[in-house]
Amino acid sequence: MQKTALITGASSGIGYAIAKALQTEGYQLIVTARRKDRLLDDAQVEVFPGDLSTEDFQDKLEDHIFQKYGRLDYLFNCAGMLETGPIETINLERMTAMLRLNVEATFRLTYKILKRFRQQGSGHIINISSVLGTKVRPTAGAYAASKFALEALSEALRMELAGTNIQVSCIEPGLVMTELHNNWEVHPKESMNIHEPLDVGNIVDAVLYILRQPGHVRIPRLMILPKDHNI
Ligand SMILES: NC(=O)c1ccc[n+]([C@@H]2O[C@H](COP(=O)([O-])OP(=O)(O)OC[C@H]3O[C@@H](n4cnc5c(N)ncnc54)[C@H](OP(=O)(O)O)[C@@H]3O)[C@@H](O)[C@H]2O)c1
């Protein structure tokens, strides 16, 4: 049977690359992000644009998927924002928007889809966390907090779902070349001295590795770093 996957943050970077790869693998995809014109345009791909931080949008997205397809096999939580700075001076509006998206919106969507997975008796949630879901560094406290939260949710779910056919995996990348750092004055590859950052293809390889595991195997966490990452 054709597998169905919902990919958030699918208009650029990691989410877009996962969408391209799963399209090639023959999945039925539902892709979402705010920028409709940046989402994959293909007969096999359902484009459902909107702001994931909005409760109403999430309700419509869920209703649409389950009315049209009746089920979902994979949820890829890729949508995310990155706002950094010392806690005393970080931009408060952008920090809270990040927490709303990375934590509240991701938790809400996971909660909703998990109930559907329970009803159908199977499903797989793949979270794009970060190496900063496992360690903190100065100026990244709020972003790391959002990814620590995702790790905590995933680890609790791993235990709550043990023995079922529903699973959760967290991918924990180091620096990946995407639009996430577009507005930075100094790109982290310079400040962190990373000569060869990861590319989205490296993350796709990690995703495909997770998806190809047999039914009795679980990959709860998978960290992937560039060679020069030294903190
Ligand atoms: N790049 C890295 O070095 C790196 C490392 C570790 C983890 N990550 C994580 O990887 C994930 C993907 O990031 P990326 O590197 O691929 O960055 P990206 O290219 O900036 O992609 C971010 C995605 O999130 C979507 N998004 C942002 N705000 C949204 C909102 N309110 N509603 C719906 N969608 C929204 C964006 O789409 P629209 O703007 O069109 O809405 C875009 O598709 C993030 O969770 C990030 O924290 C990235």
The ligand as an SDF file (V2000), in Angstrom:
LIG
                    3D

 48 52  0  0  0  0  0  0  0  0999 V2000
   20.0610   24.2280    9.3440 N   0  0  0  0  0  0  0  0  0  0  0  0
   20.6250   23.7700   10.4460 C   0  0  0  0  0  0  0  0  0  0  0  0
   21.8390   23.9770   10.6910 O   0  0  0  0  0  0  0  0  0  0  0  0
   19.8240   22.9590   11.4260 C   0  0  0  0  0  0  0  0  0  0  0  0
   20.5190   22.2180   12.4020 C   0  0  0  0  0  0  0  0  0  0  0  0
   19.7910   21.4790   13.3330 C   0  0  0  0  0  0  0  0  0  0  0  0
   18.4130   21.4790   13.2880 C   0  0  0  0  0  0  0  0  0  0  0  0
   17.7570   22.2200   12.3400 N   0  0  0  0  0  0  0  0  0  0  0  0
   16.2820   22.1920   12.3600 C   0  0  0  0  0  0  0  0  0  0  0  0
   15.8230   21.7340   11.1130 O   0  0  0  0  0  0  0  0  0  0  0  0
   14.4770   22.1960   10.8920 C   0  0  0  0  0  0  0  0  0  0  0  0
   14.3790   22.7350    9.4640 C   0  0  0  0  0  0  0  0  0  0  0  0
   15.1990   23.8750    9.3560 O   0  0  0  0  0  0  0  0  0  0  0  0
   16.0190   24.2260    8.0350 P   0  0  0  0  0  0  0  0  0  0  0  0
   17.4410   24.2480    8.4000 O   0  0  0  0  0  0  0  0  0  0  0  0
   15.5470   23.3820    6.9070 O   0  0  0  0  0  0  0  0  0  0  0  0
   15.5900   25.7710    7.8690 O   0  0  0  0  0  0  0  0  0  0  0  0
   14.7290   26.5430    6.7660 P   0  0  0  0  0  0  0  0  0  0  0  0
   15.2700   26.2750    5.4130 O   0  0  0  0  0  0  0  0  0  0  0  0
   14.6790   27.9420    7.2510 O   0  0  0  0  0  0  0  0  0  0  0  0
   13.2900   25.8690    6.8760 O   0  0  0  0  0  0  0  0  0  0  0  0
   12.3880   26.2100    7.8930 C   0  0  0  0  0  0  0  0  0  0  0  0
   10.9930   25.7930    7.4480 C   0  0  0  0  0  0  0  0  0  0  0  0
   10.0550   26.0980    8.4920 O   0  0  0  0  0  0  0  0  0  0  0  0
    8.9380   26.7430    7.9060 C   0  0  0  0  0  0  0  0  0  0  0  0
    8.2650   27.6440    8.8450 N   0  0  0  0  0  0  0  0  0  0  0  0
    8.8120   28.6630    9.5500 C   0  0  0  0  0  0  0  0  0  0  0  0
    7.8640   29.3010   10.2680 N   0  0  0  0  0  0  0  0  0  0  0  0
    6.6800   28.6590    9.9960 C   0  0  0  0  0  0  0  0  0  0  0  0
    5.3430   28.8440   10.4180 C   0  0  0  0  0  0  0  0  0  0  0  0
    4.9910   29.8080   11.2960 N   0  0  0  0  0  0  0  0  0  0  0  0
    4.3780   28.0090    9.9260 N   0  0  0  0  0  0  0  0  0  0  0  0
    4.7030   27.0420    9.0530 C   0  0  0  0  0  0  0  0  0  0  0  0
    5.9570   26.7990    8.6280 N   0  0  0  0  0  0  0  0  0  0  0  0
    6.9330   27.6070    9.0930 C   0  0  0  0  0  0  0  0  0  0  0  0
    9.5270   27.5230    6.7350 C   0  0  0  0  0  0  0  0  0  0  0  0
    8.5310   27.7770    5.7560 O   0  0  0  0  0  0  0  0  0  0  0  0
    7.7740   29.1760    5.4940 P   0  0  0  0  0  0  0  0  0  0  0  0
    8.7160   30.2870    5.8400 O   0  0  0  0  0  0  0  0  0  0  0  0
    7.4220   29.0900    4.0460 O   0  0  0  0  0  0  0  0  0  0  0  0
    6.5700   29.1320    6.3980 O   0  0  0  0  0  0  0  0  0  0  0  0
   10.5360   26.5140    6.2030 C   0  0  0  0  0  0  0  0  0  0  0  0
    9.9000   25.6090    5.3250 O   0  0  0  0  0  0  0  0  0  0  0  0
   14.2260   23.2530   11.9700 C   0  0  0  0  0  0  0  0  0  0  0  0
   13.4320   22.6940   12.9920 O   0  0  0  0  0  0  0  0  0  0  0  0
   15.6120   23.5530   12.5110 C   0  0  0  0  0  0  0  0  0  0  0  0
   15.5680   23.9650   13.8560 O   0  0  0  0  0  0  0  0  0  0  0  0
   18.4410   22.9350   11.4000 C   0  0  0  0  0  0  0  0  0  0  0  0
  1  2  1  0
  2  3  2  0
  2  4  1  0
  4  5  1  0
  4 48  2  0
  5  6  2  0
  6  7  1  0
  7  8  2  0
  8  9  1  0
  8 48  1  0
  9 10  1  0
  9 46  1  0
 10 11  1  0
 11 12  1  0
 11 44  1  0
 12 13  1  0
 13 14  1  0
 14 15  2  0
 14 16  1  0
 14 17  1  0
 17 18  1  0
 18 19  2  0
 18 20  1  0
 18 21  1  0
 21 22  1  0
 22 23  1  0
 23 24  1  0
 23 42  1  0
 24 25  1  0
 25 26  1  0
 25 36  1  0
 26 27  1  0
 26 35  1  0
 27 28  2  0
 28 29  1  0
 29 30  1  0
 29 35  2  0
 30 31  1  0
 30 32  2  0
 32 33  1  0
 33 34  2  0
 34 35  1  0
 36 37  1  0
 36 42  1  0
 37 38  1  0
 38 39  2  0
 38 40  1  0
 38 41  1  0
 42 43  1  0
 44 45  1  0
 44 46  1  0
 46 47  1  0
M  CHG  2   8   1  16  -1
M  END
$$$$
